Amino acid sequence: MNLTTGNLFIDTGFSQCCHFQEKACGDAVAFKRIPAEERLLAVLADGLGHGVKANILALMTTTMALRFSAEDREIVHSAEIIMDALPVCQVRQISYATFTIVDTRLGGVTRIVEMGNPEFLLLRHGRPFPVEGREISSPKYRERAMTAYTFQAQAEDRVLFFSDGVTQAGLGTPRFPLGWRGSGVEEYAAEQVAAQPDICAQELSERILREAVAHEPGQRPADDISCACLYFRKPRRMLLFTGPPFDQARDAECARTFREFEGTKVISGGTPADIISRELGRPLTIDLDTVSGDLPPLSRMPGADLVTEGIFTLTRAARYLENNEFSKLDPAGRLVELMRRNDIIEFLVGTRINEAHQDPNLPVDLELRRNIIKRLGAVLSDRYMKEVRIHFV
């Protein structure tokens, strides 16, 4: 997720898989950012059992927990409302979902409340860092005690929280008779950070998930497995320049902005590439080795991390992001990878109209440039929790 204050940023990621006999995951993970308060909320819920019923319980829990947390409601009362609202299982005659709620403010404290889920893991300086919790309970649901934690997050801290599908992975096997357990997760996570100190939240959560699945007999998970991660770090920035400025007199200004930007630099479109090449005196060459499917190949230019064709590639990238397609190796897939890797994404969008994109014979999905950028900005902000800034010129 992507909130910044000064030089601190919260990178978020999560990964999950279903019970091997199910198509609906009985765990749910959700994030919500409140930029005006420099605040991030995260919830991981585990519904009773697995399959569709568990999925409904988990989704209802995350939705309510996010709303109540955003409203700063008292946690015990909120938990009672959640338990009262969950539908009752007709087989077991109970309604139940465990949850972890994380409420963090940049420059302020982080509060975590757990009910029934494994204890979260805080990695500080790459090693597990203990945080003392206090038990709180509801007079109405005394058997469902909660634990609350409060601590001050620091730069390079990582907070990992997960369902019991992670800690119980491999349960009953000769290697893990009691499951992978929290201690196993701690050791593995610390090893990954030691090997790759700048590993992002998404990659770390994916590695933990894969390792948990690998512990299951035949790699067939006997439970839903979910892992989420928050990483407090310096933000990674990306600039994407697309489309020529409305006023050609601003070409030099756009080139100067591109040259002086500190971070990943991307050009999308032949005309903006020509502008940067001309104004900065940098050679532009087509990379024929990157011809892939129906998208035009990449180009190369000194000082640019990626140079793609414009509207077709941007449209395809938006589709990949919307459909969670991350394994594509074409130019749009490479653009998506850079977007996922960075935290603050700035679009420098020229507003001169290219008449070719008004052709009614082109696909409906091929929208005008500014609408494609708004579409990209929306999915990056809402689903991937990126901080998006759009500048039209």
Protein Blocks (a to p, Z undefined) as FASTA:
>chain_A
ZZdehjaccdddddddddfkbcbdfbdcdddddfknopacddddddehedjklmmmmmmm
mmmmmmmmmnopafklmmmmmmmmpccdfklopacdddddddddehiacddddehiacdd
ddeehiacdddddddddfklmmlccddddddddehiacddddfklmmgoihiaklmnonb
jmlmmmmmmmmmmmmmmbcfklmmmmmmmmmmmmpghiiafbdcdddddddddddddddd
ehjafblklmmmmmmmmmmpgcddddedjklmmmmmmmnopacdddfklgghjbccdddd
ehiabdcdfklmmmmmmmmmmnopakbcbfklmmmmmmmmpmbdcddddfbdcfklmpmk
bcfklccfklmmmmmmmmmmmmnopacddddZZ
